[in-house]
């Protein structure tokens, strides 16, 4: 088995170890059936040929840094190997789980592959290392195109079947762009060619908007103390901040240093809320502040190290001013 999802070459993902600072659901061992023809899962799921055969899955989409050959395990029977060779077709898409990686070409190929397979009555599983980010991004895109769903509704539909679904923030922004441009791959390519979409700058905008919303909620708390008991209002921020901590914690995306200083200030305010208020919402807010502080420390180090990338333009105008713009990084989760 290769590296876990998000690790790629071991540099893309930092898992939060402290359970008290975790908001994103843990990995799921079993593959998840999204609908009758579409599954979402991990590398381990695809290596389980008994599962594939019993579920009648004969098409595989792999999005990872390396291709997966489920028959390379020595303990498999020759009958299973023969079944795989005679019945299964695989599409390999090479990609790291890095927020600045552009997946548009992969999205287009995956959507076409799944559509062709399901039209022919085949079942498809889309997988990456853990079935959380890269493969979830492709499945959400399939639902957006095939079923005409918005990004938010497609996210919810996938998360309702697989609780650990959560693309990294860069992939979420790309799905929002896909929605904003009418789910048109041609329009996406045109926008990229024209330099209208800068993923690093879009991430900076998303972070800034999230900090805006956090500060608004803190101010509202001082106006309405009843909000101190509402933990759900803070959980979406927890998802986003943990996503930043785990994916951007050691990846330099050129965030403006002024933005990082603001994140540090917001983190301090959140950590101190329990000095004034008490309640389930405040407990979650304090946890969000701790994770935000950890991310700030990591991000500041990589942003100021020798060889750091140039900082993105703080005046960048986001292309995401359509209906999906403000859902990036803050997609609400449907509990299962």
C-alpha positions as CSV (number, residue, x, y, z in Angstrom):
1,X,0.0,0.0,0.0
2,X,1.2,3.5,-0.9
3,X,1.2,6.7,1.1
4,X,-2.1,7.7,2.8
5,X,-4.4,10.2,1.1
6,X,-3.0,13.7,1.5
7,X,0.5,12.7,1.9
8,X,1.6,12.2,-1.7
9,X,5.3,12.3,-1.3
10,X,4.8,12.9,2.4
11,X,4.6,16.7,2.3
12,X,1.0,17.7,1.7
13,X,-1.1,16.7,4.8
14,X,-0.6,17.1,8.5
15,X,-3.1,15.3,10.6
16,X,-4.4,16.9,13.7
17,X,-3.4,14.6,16.5
18,X,-5.3,16.1,19.4
19,X,-8.9,14.9,19.4
20,X,-10.1,18.0,21.3
21,X,-8.9,20.1,18.3
22,X,-10.4,17.8,15.6
23,X,-13.5,18.9,13.7
24,X,-13.2,16.9,10.5
25,X,-14.6,13.4,10.7
26,X,-12.1,10.5,10.8
27,X,-11.3,8.2,7.9
28,X,-13.9,5.5,7.1
29,X,-12.7,2.0,6.5
30,X,-15.5,0.9,4.2
31,X,-16.3,2.3,0.8
32,X,-19.4,4.5,0.5
33,X,-22.1,3.9,-2.0
34,X,-23.2,7.3,-3.2
35,X,-26.0,5.9,-5.5
36,X,-26.7,2.7,-7.4
37,X,-23.8,3.2,-9.9
38,X,-21.3,5.4,-8.0
39,X,-19.0,4.6,-5.0
40,X,-16.4,6.6,-3.2
41,X,-13.6,5.1,-1.2
42,X,-9.9,4.5,-0.4
43,X,-7.0,2.7,-1.9
44,X,-7.6,-0.1,0.6
45,X,-11.2,-0.5,-0.8
46,X,-9.9,-0.8,-4.4
47,X,-7.3,-3.4,-3.3
48,X,-10.2,-5.6,-1.9
49,X,-11.1,-7.5,-5.1
50,X,-13.6,-9.6,-3.2
51,X,-15.5,-6.4,-2.4
52,X,-15.3,-5.1,-6.0
53,X,-16.6,-8.4,-7.4
54,X,-19.4,-8.8,-4.9
55,X,-20.5,-5.2,-5.4
56,X,-20.2,-5.6,-9.2
57,X,-17.8,-2.6,-9.5
58,X,-16.0,-2.9,-12.8
59,X,-14.8,0.6,-13.4
60,X,-12.2,2.4,-11.2
61,X,-11.1,6.0,-11.1
62,X,-7.8,6.5,-9.2
63,X,-6.6,10.0,-8.4
64,X,-3.3,9.7,-6.6
65,X,0.4,10.3,-7.3
66,X,0.8,6.7,-8.4
67,X,-1.4,4.1,-10.1
68,X,-2.8,1.2,-8.1
69,X,-2.7,-2.4,-9.2
70,X,-5.0,-4.5,-6.9
71,X,-3.5,-7.7,-8.3
72,X,0.0,-7.1,-7.0
73,X,-0.8,-8.7,-3.7
74,X,0.7,-12.2,-3.4
75,X,-2.3,-13.7,-1.5
76,X,-4.9,-13.3,-4.2
77,X,-6.3,-16.3,-6.0
78,X,-5.7,-16.7,-9.7
79,X,-9.5,-16.7,-10.2
80,X,-9.8,-13.2,-8.7
81,X,-6.9,-11.9,-10.7
82,X,-8.5,-13.3,-13.9
83,X,-11.8,-11.7,-13.0
84,X,-10.1,-8.4,-12.5
85,X,-8.1,-8.6,-15.8
86,X,-11.2,-9.6,-17.8
87,X,-13.8,-7.2,-16.3
88,X,-12.3,-4.1,-14.7
89,X,-11.3,-0.9,-16.6
90,X,-9.3,1.7,-14.7
91,X,-8.7,5.4,-15.2
92,X,-5.6,6.8,-13.5
93,X,-5.3,10.6,-12.8
94,X,-2.0,11.7,-11.3
95,X,-2.5,14.3,-8.6
96,X,-1.3,15.3,-5.1
97,X,-3.7,16.4,-2.4
98,X,-2.3,20.0,-2.4
99,X,-4.6,23.0,-2.3
100,X,-2.8,24.8,-5.1
101,X,-3.0,21.8,-7.5
102,X,-5.4,22.5,-10.3
103,X,-7.8,19.6,-10.9
104,X,-9.9,20.9,-13.8
105,X,-8.5,18.6,-16.5
106,X,-9.0,15.6,-14.1
107,X,-12.5,16.7,-13.3
108,X,-13.5,16.7,-17.0
109,X,-12.0,13.3,-17.6
110,X,-13.5,11.7,-14.5
111,X,-17.0,13.1,-15.3
112,X,-16.8,11.7,-18.8
113,X,-15.5,8.3,-17.6
114,X,-18.2,7.9,-15.0
115,X,-20.9,9.0,-17.4
116,X,-19.8,6.5,-20.0
117,X,-19.6,3.7,-17.5
118,X,-23.0,4.4,-15.9
119,X,-24.6,4.7,-19.3
120,X,-23.3,1.3,-20.1
121,X,-24.8,0.0,-16.8
122,X,-21.4,-0.3,-15.1
123,X,-20.7,0.5,-11.5
124,X,-17.8,2.9,-10.7
125,X,-15.7,3.6,-7.7
126,X,-13.7,6.8,-7.4
127,X,-10.8,6.6,-4.9
128,X,-7.7,8.3,-3.6
129,X,-5.7,7.3,-0.6
130,X,-8.4,7.8,2.0
131,X,-11.5,8.8,0.1
132,X,-11.6,12.3,1.7
133,X,-10.3,15.0,-0.5
134,X,-9.2,14.3,-4.1
135,X,-11.7,11.5,-4.9
136,X,-14.5,13.4,-3.0
137,X,-13.8,16.4,-5.3
138,X,-14.3,14.3,-8.4
139,X,-17.5,12.7,-7.0
140,X,-18.9,16.1,-6.1
141,X,-18.2,17.3,-9.6
142,X,-19.9,14.3,-11.1
143,X,-23.0,15.0,-9.1
144,X,-22.9,18.7,-10.1
145,X,-22.8,17.8,-13.8
146,X,-24.9,14.6,-13.9
147,X,-27.6,15.8,-11.5
148,X,-27.4,19.5,-12.0
149,X,-26.7,20.1,-8.4
150,X,-25.1,23.2,-6.9
151,X,-21.7,22.8,-5.2
152,X,-23.3,23.0,-1.8
153,X,-26.0,20.4,-2.6
154,X,-23.5,18.1,-4.3
155,X,-21.2,18.4,-1.2
156,X,-24.1,17.6,1.1
157,X,-25.2,14.6,-1.0
158,X,-21.7,13.1,-0.9
159,X,-21.2,13.9,2.8
160,X,-24.6,12.3,3.6
161,X,-23.2,9.0,2.3
162,X,-19.6,9.4,3.5
163,X,-19.2,11.5,6.6
164,X,-15.4,12.0,6.2
165,X,-15.9,13.8,2.8
166,X,-14.0,17.1,2.9
167,X,-12.0,18.4,-0.1
168,X,-9.1,20.6,0.8
169,X,-9.9,24.3,0.6
170,X,-8.2,24.8,-2.8
171,X,-10.3,22.0,-4.3
172,X,-13.4,23.5,-2.8
173,X,-12.7,26.8,-4.4
174,X,-12.2,25.1,-7.8
175,X,-15.6,23.5,-7.5
176,X,-17.1,26.9,-6.7
177,X,-15.4,28.3,-9.8
178,X,-16.8,25.3,-11.8
179,X,-20.3,26.2,-10.5
180,X,-19.8,30.0,-11.1
181,X,-18.9,29.4,-14.7
182,X,-21.9,27.2,-15.4
183,X,-20.2,23.8,-14.9
184,X,-18.5,24.5,-18.3
185,X,-15.0,23.1,-18.7
186,X,-14.4,25.4,-21.7
187,X,-15.2,28.5,-19.7
188,X,-12.9,27.3,-16.9
189,X,-10.0,26.7,-19.4
190,X,-10.6,30.2,-20.8
191,X,-10.5,31.8,-17.3
192,X,-7.3,30.0,-16.5
193,X,-5.7,31.0,-19.8
194,X,-6.7,34.6,-19.3
195,X,-5.1,34.5,-15.8
196,X,-8.5,35.4,-14.2
197,X,-8.3,32.7,-11.5
198,X,-5.3,32.6,-9.2
199,X,-5.8,29.7,-6.8
200,X,-3.3,31.0,-4.2
201,X,-5.0,34.4,-4.2
202,X,-8.4,32.8,-4.0
203,X,-7.3,30.8,-0.9
204,X,-6.2,34.1,0.6
205,X,-9.6,35.6,-0.1
206,X,-11.4,32.6,1.4
207,X,-9.3,32.8,4.6
208,X,-10.0,36.6,4.8
209,X,-13.8,36.0,4.4
210,X,-13.8,33.3,7.0
211,X,-12.0,35.6,9.5
212,X,-14.6,38.3,8.7
213,X,-17.4,35.9,9.5
214,X,-15.6,34.7,12.7
215,X,-15.2,38.3,13.9
216,X,-18.9,39.0,13.1
217,X,-20.0,36.1,15.2
218,X,-17.7,37.2,18.1
219,X,-19.3,40.7,17.9
220,X,-22.8,39.1,17.8
221,X,-21.9,37.1,20.9
222,X,-21.3,40.3,22.9
223,X,-24.7,41.6,21.7
224,X,-26.6,38.3,22.3
225,X,-25.1,36.1,25.1
226,X,-27.5,33.3,24.1
227,X,-25.1,32.5,21.2
228,X,-22.7,31.2,23.8
229,X,-24.7,28.0,23.9
230,X,-24.9,27.4,20.1
231,X,-22.0,25.1,19.1
232,X,-23.3,24.4,15.6
233,X,-22.6,28.0,14.6
234,X,-18.9,27.5,15.3
235,X,-18.5,24.0,13.8
236,X,-18.2,25.2,10.2
237,X,-15.4,27.5,11.2
238,X,-13.8,24.5,12.9
239,X,-14.0,22.4,9.6
240,X,-12.4,25.3,7.7
241,X,-9.6,26.1,10.1
242,X,-8.7,22.4,10.6
243,X,-8.6,22.1,6.8
244,X,-6.2,25.0,6.7
245,X,-4.1,23.6,9.5
246,X,-3.8,20.2,7.9
247,X,-3.3,21.2,4.3
248,X,-1.7,24.6,4.5
249,X,0.3,24.0,7.6
250,X,3.5,23.6,5.7
251,X,2.6,24.6,2.2
252,X,3.5,28.2,1.2
253,X,0.7,29.7,-0.8
254,X,1.9,33.3,-0.6
255,X,-0.7,34.5,1.9
256,X,-0.2,38.2,2.8
257,X,1.7,38.6,6.1
258,X,-1.0,41.1,7.2
259,X,-3.6,38.4,6.8
260,X,-1.6,36.0,8.9
261,X,-1.2,38.7,11.6
262,X,-5.0,39.1,11.6
263,X,-5.4,35.3,11.9
264,X,-3.2,35.4,15.0
265,X,-5.3,38.2,16.5
266,X,-8.6,36.4,15.8
267,X,-7.1,33.2,17.3
268,X,-6.2,35.1,20.5
269,X,-9.7,36.5,20.8
270,X,-11.3,33.1,20.4
271,X,-9.0,31.5,22.9
272,X,-10.0,34.1,25.5
273,X,-13.8,33.9,25.0
274,X,-14.2,31.5,27.9
275,X,-13.0,34.2,30.2
276,X,-16.2,36.1,29.5
277,X,-18.8,33.6,28.4
278,X,-19.7,29.9,29.1
279,X,-21.5,27.4,26.9
280,X,-21.2,24.8,24.2
281,X,-20.6,27.5,21.5
282,X,-17.8,29.1,23.5
283,X,-16.2,25.7,24.0
284,X,-16.1,25.1,20.3
285,X,-14.9,28.7,19.6
286,X,-12.0,28.2,22.0
287,X,-11.1,24.9,20.2
288,X,-11.2,26.8,16.9
289,X,-8.9,29.4,18.3
290,X,-6.4,26.8,19.3
291,X,-6.3,25.2,15.9
292,X,-6.1,28.6,14.3
293,X,-3.1,29.4,16.4
294,X,-1.3,26.2,15.4
295,X,-2.0,26.9,11.8
296,X,-0.8,30.5,12.1
297,X,2.5,29.3,13.6
298,X,3.1,26.8,10.9
299,X,2.1,29.1,8.1
300,X,4.2,32.0,9.4
301,X,7.3,29.8,9.4
302,X,6.9,28.7,5.8
303,X,5.9,32.2,4.7
304,X,9.0,33.9,6.1
305,X,11.5,31.1,5.4
306,X,14.3,31.5,2.8
307,X,12.9,30.8,-0.6
308,X,9.3,31.6,0.4
309,X,6.9,32.5,-2.5
310,X,6.0,36.1,-3.2
311,X,3.0,37.2,-1.3
312,X,-0.3,37.3,-3.3
313,X,-1.8,40.7,-4.1
314,X,-4.0,41.7,-1.2
315,X,-6.2,43.6,-3.6
316,X,-6.9,40.6,-5.8
317,X,-10.5,40.6,-6.9
318,X,-12.0,37.1,-6.6
319,X,-13.6,35.5,-9.7
320,X,-15.9,33.7,-7.3
321,X,-18.7,36.3,-7.1
322,X,-21.3,33.8,-8.2
323,X,-23.6,31.6,-6.0
324,X,-20.9,29.3,-4.8
325,X,-18.5,31.9,-3.7
326,X,-19.1,32.1,0.0
327,X,-19.6,28.3,0.5
328,X,-16.0,27.5,-0.2
329,X,-14.3,26.1,2.9
330,X,-17.5,26.4,4.9
331,X,-19.7,23.8,3.4
332,X,-22.2,22.6,6.0
333,X,-22.1,19.0,6.9
334,X,-25.1,16.8,7.0
335,X,-24.8,14.5,10.0
336,X,-25.1,10.8,9.4
